[in-house]
Amino acid sequence: MPTPSGHTRAILSSKVKGTTVYNTSGEKIGHVEDVVLDKMSNNIMFAVIGFGGILSMGEKYHPVPWSVLDYNPDKDGYVVPVSQAELERAPTSRLEDVTKNEGDLRTRTYDFYKAPHYWE
């Protein structure tokens, strides 16, 4: 699924990883740490945004539905439609746990961002 401003329907995950993520105020909030795939439905479950921390120490990871990321070519990064304060209330997970109990995390994440449940 292309993002709202996406210019293509396909992108390599290697181009997504490391891309800066901004909030709607234009503030840098993190970067795409990884992309989680739903093997059963052939969908992207979410992008994992690394947020805070120094040299990965104390960093939080926020799963974000792919459909809410909007690529902004002027920023050469993605924009997430949340403020800094809202992001701090978003579901978080340790990176190594993002694929464990994914059903609960997936539902909480999609509900938080008010994104359509692709699996229903």
C-alpha positions as CSV (number, residue, x, y, z in Angstrom):
1,M,0.0,0.0,0.0
2,P,1.5,3.3,-1.0
3,T,1.6,6.1,1.6
4,P,-0.7,9.1,0.9
5,S,2.1,11.1,-0.8
6,G,4.0,8.1,-2.0
7,H,5.2,8.2,-5.6
8,T,5.6,4.5,-6.0
9,R,3.8,1.3,-4.9
10,A,7.1,-0.5,-4.1
11,I,10.1,0.4,-1.9
12,L,13.0,-1.6,-0.7
13,S,13.1,-2.1,3.1
14,S,16.8,-1.2,3.0
15,K,15.7,2.3,1.8
16,V,13.2,2.6,4.6
17,K,15.4,1.5,7.5
18,G,17.3,4.5,9.0
19,T,15.0,7.1,7.5
20,T,14.2,10.0,9.8
21,V,10.7,10.4,11.2
22,Y,9.1,13.7,12.0
23,N,5.9,14.8,13.8
24,T,3.4,17.1,12.2
25,S,5.2,20.1,13.7
26,G,8.3,19.2,11.7
27,E,10.3,18.1,14.8
28,K,12.6,15.0,14.4
29,I,11.2,12.3,16.6
30,G,13.3,9.3,15.6
31,H,14.1,7.0,12.8
32,V,12.8,3.8,11.2
33,E,14.6,1.0,13.0
34,D,12.9,-1.8,11.2
35,V,9.9,-3.0,9.3
36,V,7.7,-5.9,10.6
37,L,6.0,-8.1,8.0
38,D,2.8,-10.1,8.6
39,K,3.7,-13.4,7.0
40,M,0.2,-14.7,7.1
41,S,-1.5,-11.9,5.2
42,N,1.4,-10.5,3.1
43,N,1.0,-7.1,4.6
44,I,3.4,-4.7,6.4
45,M,2.3,-5.0,10.0
46,F,4.2,-1.8,11.0
47,A,7.3,0.2,10.9
48,V,9.3,0.3,14.2
49,I,10.4,3.8,15.1
50,G,13.4,4.2,17.3
51,F,12.8,7.1,19.7
52,G,15.1,8.8,22.2
53,G,18.1,7.3,23.8
54,I,21.8,7.8,23.0
55,L,23.6,5.3,20.9
56,S,20.7,2.9,21.3
57,M,20.9,3.0,25.1
58,G,17.5,3.8,26.6
59,E,15.9,4.0,23.2
60,K,12.2,3.2,23.0
61,Y,10.6,1.5,20.0
62,H,7.2,2.5,18.7
63,P,5.4,0.3,16.2
64,V,3.5,2.5,13.8
65,P,1.1,1.3,11.2
66,W,2.7,1.7,7.8
67,S,-0.5,3.4,6.5
68,V,0.0,6.4,8.8
69,L,3.5,7.2,7.7
70,D,3.6,9.9,5.0
71,Y,6.8,10.4,3.1
72,N,7.8,14.1,2.8
73,P,10.4,14.5,0.0
74,D,11.3,18.0,1.3
75,K,12.4,16.5,4.6
76,D,13.6,13.2,3.0
77,G,11.8,11.5,5.8
78,Y,8.4,10.2,7.0
79,V,5.9,12.3,8.9
80,V,3.7,10.7,11.6
81,P,0.5,12.5,12.5
82,V,1.2,12.8,16.2
83,S,2.7,15.3,18.6
84,Q,5.7,14.6,20.8
85,A,3.3,14.2,23.8
86,E,1.0,11.8,21.9
87,L,4.0,9.7,20.8
88,E,5.0,9.3,24.5
89,R,1.6,7.7,25.1
90,A,1.8,5.4,22.1
91,P,2.4,1.7,22.5
92,T,6.0,0.8,22.9
93,S,7.9,-2.5,22.9
94,R,11.5,-3.7,23.2
95,L,12.8,-4.3,19.7
96,E,13.3,-8.0,20.4
97,D,9.7,-8.3,21.6
98,V,8.0,-6.5,18.7
99,T,7.2,-9.9,17.0
100,K,6.1,-11.6,20.2
101,N,2.4,-11.5,21.1
102,E,2.0,-9.5,17.9
103,G,-1.8,-9.7,17.9
104,D,-2.2,-7.7,21.1
105,L,0.5,-5.2,20.1
106,R,-0.9,-4.9,16.6
107,T,-4.4,-4.1,17.8
108,R,-3.3,-1.6,20.4
109,T,-1.1,0.1,17.9
110,Y,-3.7,0.3,15.1
111,D,-6.3,1.5,17.6
112,F,-4.0,4.2,19.0
113,Y,-3.3,5.6,15.6
114,K,-6.9,5.1,14.5
115,A,-5.7,3.1,11.5
116,P,-7.9,0.6,9.7
117,H,-7.4,-3.0,10.8
118,Y,-6.1,-4.6,7.6
119,W,-6.6,-8.1,9.1
120,E,-10.4,-7.8,9.5
